[in-house]
Amino acid sequence: MWFVVIGTLLAILKFLEIGPFAGLSWLWVLLPFPCAMVWWWWADVSGFTKRREMEKMEAKKVARREKHLQDLGLDIRGRRGK
């Protein structure tokens, strides 16, 4: 995602001819976009994206389970310290 943000900012600065970015070649300005494509390809192929998604789902599941136990008055963790 950062590659896309950086590429967009560089493209805007180049288009508006602001500061040192006016003299940059378009090749350098647009380079972050192919980098973003390579990053997303690697993340999908390696399973990085799926692992992160599964970790988020597991954290939501644990939080939901704890909330339901608390709502039922069965908060075992809270009673241990008392």
C-alpha positions as protocol buffer text, in pm:
chain_id: "A"
residue {
  index: 1
  type: MET
  ca { x: 0 y: 0 z: 0 }
}
residue {
  index: 2
  type: TRP
  ca { x: 287 y: 234 z: 77 }
}
residue {
  index: 3
  type: PHE
  ca { x: 423 y: 193 z: -276 }
}
residue {
  index: 4
  type: VAL
  ca { x: 91 y: 315 z: -419 }
}
residue {
  index: 5
  type: VAL
  ca { x: 82 y: 616 z: -186 }
}
residue {
  index: 6
  type: ILE
  ca { x: 442 y: 710 z: -266 }
}
residue {
  index: 7
  type: GLY
  ca { x: 385 y: 661 z: -639 }
}
residue {
  index: 8
  type: THR
  ca { x: 73 y: 877 z: -631 }
}
residue {
  index: 9
  type: LEU
  ca { x: 251 y: 1153 z: -442 }
}
residue {
  index: 10
  type: LEU
  ca { x: 546 y: 1144 z: -680 }
}
residue {
  index: 11
  type: ALA
  ca { x: 315 y: 1153 z: -984 }
}
residue {
  index: 12
  type: ILE
  ca { x: 125 y: 1453 z: -845 }
}
residue {
  index: 13
  type: LEU
  ca { x: 447 y: 1639 z: -761 }
}
residue {
  index: 14
  type: LYS
  ca { x: 589 y: 1562 z: -1107 }
}
residue {
  index: 15
  type: PHE
  ca { x: 267 y: 1665 z: -1284 }
}
residue {
  index: 16
  type: LEU
  ca { x: 250 y: 1993 z: -1092 }
}
residue {
  index: 17
  type: GLU
  ca { x: 626 y: 2044 z: -1144 }
}
residue {
  index: 18
  type: ILE
  ca { x: 696 y: 2110 z: -779 }
}
residue {
  index: 19
  type: GLY
  ca { x: 1055 y: 2134 z: -653 }
}
residue {
  index: 20
  type: PRO
  ca { x: 1315 y: 1878 z: -756 }
}
residue {
  index: 21
  type: PHE
  ca { x: 1044 y: 1638 z: -876 }
}
residue {
  index: 22
  type: ALA
  ca { x: 991 y: 1846 z: -1190 }
}
residue {
  index: 23
  type: GLY
  ca { x: 1327 y: 1729 z: -1324 }
}
residue {
  index: 24
  type: LEU
  ca { x: 1279 y: 1361 z: -1245 }
}
residue {
  index: 25
  type: SER
  ca { x: 1223 y: 1117 z: -1526 }
}
residue {
  index: 26
  type: TRP
  ca { x: 874 y: 965 z: -1547 }
}
residue {
  index: 27
  type: LEU
  ca { x: 1042 y: 627 z: -1519 }
}
residue {
  index: 28
  type: TRP
  ca { x: 1153 y: 706 z: -1162 }
}
residue {
  index: 29
  type: VAL
  ca { x: 821 y: 866 z: -1076 }
}
residue {
  index: 30
  type: LEU
  ca { x: 618 y: 563 z: -1185 }
}
residue {
  index: 31
  type: LEU
  ca { x: 859 y: 300 z: -1046 }
}
residue {
  index: 32
  type: PRO
  ca { x: 666 y: 250 z: -716 }
}
residue {
  index: 33
  type: PHE
  ca { x: 364 y: 112 z: -905 }
}
residue {
  index: 34
  type: PRO
  ca { x: 543 y: -196 z: -1046 }
}
residue {
  index: 35
  type: CYS
  ca { x: 702 y: -239 z: -703 }
}
residue {
  index: 36
  type: ALA
  ca { x: 352 y: -250 z: -552 }
}
residue {
  index: 37
  type: MET
  ca { x: 247 y: -512 z: -807 }
}
residue {
  index: 38
  type: VAL
  ca { x: 549 y: -729 z: -722 }
}
residue {
  index: 39
  type: TRP
  ca { x: 480 y: -691 z: -349 }
}
residue {
  index: 40
  type: TRP
  ca { x: 114 y: -794 z: -388 }
}
residue {
  index: 41
  type: TRP
  ca { x: 212 y: -1089 z: -609 }
}
residue {
  index: 42
  type: TRP
  ca { x: 467 y: -1205 z: -351 }
}
residue {
  index: 43
  type: ALA
  ca { x: 222 y: -1160 z: -61 }
}
residue {
  index: 44
  type: ASP
  ca { x: -39 y: -1373 z: -237 }
}
residue {
  index: 45
  type: VAL
  ca { x: 200 y: -1645 z: -352 }
}
residue {
  index: 46
  type: SER
  ca { x: 376 y: -1680 z: -17 }
}
residue {
  index: 47
  type: GLY
  ca { x: 53 y: -1692 z: 184 }
}
residue {
  index: 48
  type: PHE
  ca { x: 142 y: -1377 z: 376 }
}
residue {
  index: 49
  type: THR
  ca { x: -196 y: -1217 z: 303 }
}
residue {
  index: 50
  type: LYS
  ca { x: -393 y: -1526 z: 404 }
}
residue {
  index: 51
  type: ARG
  ca { x: -199 y: -1567 z: 730 }
}
residue {
  index: 52
  type: ARG
  ca { x: -266 y: -1206 z: 829 }
}
residue {
  index: 53
  type: GLU
  ca { x: -634 y: -1248 z: 748 }
}
residue {
  index: 54
  type: MET
  ca { x: -654 y: -1566 z: 957 }
}
residue {
  index: 55
  type: GLU
  ca { x: -479 y: -1396 z: 1251 }
}
residue {
  index: 56
  type: LYS
  ca { x: -731 y: -1112 z: 1243 }
}
residue {
  index: 57
  type: MET
  ca { x: -1022 y: -1356 z: 1231 }
}
residue {
  index: 58
  type: GLU
  ca { x: -881 y: -1552 z: 1525 }
}
residue {
  index: 59
  type: ALA
  ca { x: -837 y: -1233 z: 1730 }
}
residue {
  index: 60
  type: LYS
  ca { x: -1198 y: -1134 z: 1657 }
}
residue {
  index: 61
  type: LYS
  ca { x: -1316 y: -1480 z: 1758 }
}
residue {
  index: 62
  type: VAL
  ca { x: -1129 y: -1469 z: 2090 }
}
residue {
  index: 63
  type: ALA
  ca { x: -1256 y: -1117 z: 2167 }
}
residue {
  index: 64
  type: ARG
  ca { x: -1614 y: -1218 z: 2085 }
}
residue {
  index: 65
  type: ARG
  ca { x: -1587 y: -1531 z: 2302 }
}
residue {
  index: 66
  type: GLU
  ca { x: -1450 y: -1329 z: 2596 }
}
residue {
  index: 67
  type: LYS
  ca { x: -1723 y: -1068 z: 2559 }
}
residue {
  index: 68
  type: HIS
  ca { x: -1996 y: -1334 z: 2560 }
}
residue {
  index: 69
  type: LEU
  ca { x: -1849 y: -1500 z: 2869 }
}
residue {
  index: 70
  type: GLN
  ca { x: -1835 y: -1163 z: 3043 }
}
residue {
  index: 71
  type: ASP
  ca { x: -2195 y: -1087 z: 2946 }
}
residue {
  index: 72
  type: LEU
  ca { x: -2304 y: -1422 z: 3090 }
}
residue {
  index: 73
  type: GLY
  ca { x: -2115 y: -1355 z: 3414 }
}
residue {
  index: 74
  type: LEU
  ca { x: -1876 y: -1643 z: 3349 }
}
residue {
  index: 75
  type: ASP
  ca { x: -1561 y: -1436 z: 3330 }
}
residue {
  index: 76
  type: ILE
  ca { x: -1322 y: -1693 z: 3480 }
}
residue {
  index: 77
  type: ARG
  ca { x: -1014 y: -1478 z: 3422 }
}
residue {
  index: 78
  type: GLY
  ca { x: -1159 y: -1189 z: 3621 }
}
residue {
  index: 79
  type: ARG
  ca { x: -1239 y: -1409 z: 3923 }
}
residue {
  index: 80
  type: ARG
  ca { x: -894 y: -1565 z: 3956 }
}
residue {
  index: 81
  type: GLY
  ca { x: -735 y: -1251 z: 4094 }
}
residue {
  index: 82
  type: LYS
  ca { x: -1011 y: -1188 z: 4353 }
}
